[in-house]
Amino acid sequence: MENVKESPRLIATDRCDVCGAQAYIRVEMETGELLFCAHHGNANKEKLQPLTINWHDQSEDLSQK
């Protein structure tokens, strides 16, 4: 579940599909992609892992704010 290819960086207008907060995690699957805030991405990581093609995580950006 490591990054397989380079994904475009998430920006401030990218929002979490669960709560609408700023997205820091993009999960790419065969059927499409999901965007998550750091909280919801980490909460769903174990369930999504078997379906994931690419896990793009920018949550390190949170410590720089």
Secondary structure as UniProt FT lines:
FT   TURN            12..13
FT   TURN            17..19
FT   STRAND          25..29
FT   TURN            30..31
FT   STRAND          32..36
FT   HELIX           38..48
FT   HELIX           49..51
FT   STRAND          52..57
FT   HELIX           59..64
//
